[in-house]
Amino acid sequence: MARIALVTGGTRGIGAAISIALKNAGYKVAANYASRDDVATEFAKVTGIPTYKWDISDAEACQQGVKMVSDELGGSVEILVNNAGITRDGAMHKMTPESWDTVVDTNLNSVFYMSRAVLDSMRDKKFGRIINISSMNGQLGQFGQTNYSAAKAGIFGFTKALARETAARGITVNAIAPGYIATEMVKAIKEDVMKVILSGIPVGRLGEPSEVARAVLFLAADEGSFITGETLSINGGQYME
């Protein structure tokens, strides 16, 4: 029986590529989203992947959303990809508490809420894969992104701690840290700024969403049981730990 995979922010950008790759690999996939009903409707129509709308920064909504996915797809979620994220950029001396809280709630607290919602069933089955999409900016920091960088850096600590807690139960927890990936948002960057960005990437190009998705498939596989607590950087050599 195909394993059930749930991808947050799974209808656009990197999340869409992950959802599609998982489906093509034989998983039963559910794609969560929070806005843009039109995009989600078209995504479901084109891919055949069911979409589910809820706010991942709301703990109760995450519990209910996971239950809905399990009920409709006929089993518990065995692969969770915490991909959804937002930005509210601004220099620290101008940043509002609202901008801080919104980014931390969506980018970091949601990882706890979603992981907590699937953890009991994974423990019961003695199998699970939790894959957290962080960012190179959580490793390096970025001007105007104290909120985003802090939240994404927090994912690394969360990943390592939960990996230690769950390893004996057959559950792996890993993180992926993408660099500049060719999403709509990145491709909209002004040409002169893009030239500077590309000059700092040793391979000389942006990454593709499909390249992040392939890393997710690698970590999600049944054969990935000896890899846990790790961060896989996908950045074209821009930052090497």
N, C-alpha and C positions, 0 to 999 in steps of 0.2 A: 504494500500500500504506500502511495506517495506521501512523503512527509509534507507537513503544512508549514509554509514560510510566510511571515508577516513583515512587511517593509513599511516603516513610517516615512511620510513624505514620498510615497512610492509611485506617484503619477507624473512627476516632472524631473527633468535634469538627471542627476546621478541616480536618484531613487527609481526613476522610470527604467533606466538601463539595468539596474539591479533586479527589479521585478521581472522584466522580460527575460533576463539571463536565467533566473531561477526557474521560471516557467519552462523555458526551452530545455533546461536540464532535467525536467521531469517532476519538479516540485508543484504542489498545489499552493498557489500564491494569493495572498490578500494584500492589496495596496491601500494603506491609510492615507488620508489627506485632510487638510484643514480648511482650504479655501479653493476658489476657482472650480466651481461645480462644472462649468463648461469643459474645462480641460480634463477633469476626471471622467466625465461622461464619454468624451471622445476617446480617451485612453482605454476605457473598458470596452468600448465598441471595437476599436482597432485590434486590441491585444487579446480580448476574451478574459482578462484578469478582473475579478470583481474588486470594486473599490468601496471603501468604508470611511465615512467622515466622522471624525471626532477630534477634540482638542487635546493634544498630547501633554499640554501643560496642566491638565486637570486630572488628578489622581483617580477620581471616581469614574470619569469618562474613559480612562484607559482600562480600568477593570471591566466596565461594561462593553467596551469595544472589543476587547480580547474574547470575552464570552460570546459576543455576537459572531465573531469570526469562527470560533470553535464550533458553535451550534450550526452555522450555515455550511461550513466546509466538512463537518463530520469528524472532528477530532481536535486534539489539543495542538497548540502552536509549538513546533519543535525547533524552528529556526526563527530568531528575531533579529531583524536588522534595524537598529536605531539610527536612522539616516536623517530625519527631518531636522531642519535648523533654519534660523533667521538671523538677520543682521539689523542692528540699529546703530550705525557707526557715528562716531563723534569724539572729538578730543575730550579727555577726562575732565578738564576744567569746565566743560560745557555740558557734560552728560547728566541727564536727569535720572533720578531714582527709578522712574518708570522705564526708561530705556535699559537700565541695568537689569531690573527685575524681569522684564519681558524676555530678554535674551537668555538670562540664566534659567528662567522657568522653562522655556522652550528647548534650549540646547542641552541643558544638564539635568534639571529636575525631571524632565520627561524620560531620560534614560533610566532613572530609578523607578519612576512610575510604571513604565512599560516592562522593564525587567522583573519588577515585583509581581506584575500581573501574570507573567508566564512561568515564574520560577517554581511554584508548587507542583504544577503538572510535569515540568521537566524533571524535578526531583523524584516524583513518583515513577516516571518512566525510566529514570536513570539514563537519560539522554537529552541533550540540548545544545544548541549553538546560539550564543548571543554575540553579535558583531556590531560594534559601535563605530559609526563614522565620525571621526574627529576632524582635525585639520592641521596642516603644517603650521598655521598661525597659532595653534595651541602649543606648539613646540618652540617657535621663534618669537612670538608676539608680533603685533602689527600696529602701526600708528593708527589711532582713532578706533581701536578695537579692544580696549581693555575689557569690556563686557564679553565680547565674543571669544577673545583669547583665553580669558579666565574660565569660561564655561567649557571650551574645548579642551583646555589643559586638565580640567577636573575629570574629564572622561578617562584620561589615562590612569589616574589614581583609582577611579571607580573600577575600571577594567581589571587592574592588577589585584585589587582587594577581593572582588567577587570571584575572580578566577581561583584564588586560593580557597575560598569558601565552598566552591562547587566542584572542584576537580574530582573528588572522590565519588561524586554522584554521576559521573559521565557527562558533565556539562562543561563545555569550554566557553571562555569569554575572551574575546580579542578585539583589538581596535585597528582601524585603518585611518591613516592620516594623509589625505590627498593634498597635493599642491594645487597649482593652477590647472583646472580642468575646463574643457571647452563646452561649458554650459551657455545658455542664452545670456545669463548675466555677465559672465566673463567675456564672451565674444562681443558684448556691447561696449567694452572699454575702448576709450579713444585710441586712435592708431599710434600716436606718439607715446602714450603710456604703455601700450602693448609692446612696443619695440623695446622699452626698458625692461619690461617683465621677461620677455623672451631672451634678452641678452643675459639674464641671470639664471636661465635654466640650461644646464649643460647639454641636454639632448636637443635643445634648440626649438622646441615646440610645446604647445599645450598638450596635456593629457586628454584622453578620450574617456567619456563616461563608461564605455564598455570595458576599459582597462581596469577601472575600479570594480566593476561588476565581476570581472574574472577573478579578482582577488577574493571577493565575497564567496564565490563558488568554491574556491580552494579551501577557505576556512569553514564553510558550511558542510563540507563533505563528511560522510561517516568516517572516512579514513583520516580525518584531521584531529583525531582524539588525543594526540600527543603534543598539540600546539595550543597553549592557553596562557593568558596573561601577557600576550605579546602585542606590539604595535607594528604594523606593516606600513611603511611610508611609500607613497606613490607620488613622486614629485619630480621625476626626470633628473634626479641627482642634485636638486637645488639645495637640499638640506640633508646632511648625512650625520646620523647620531654617532 
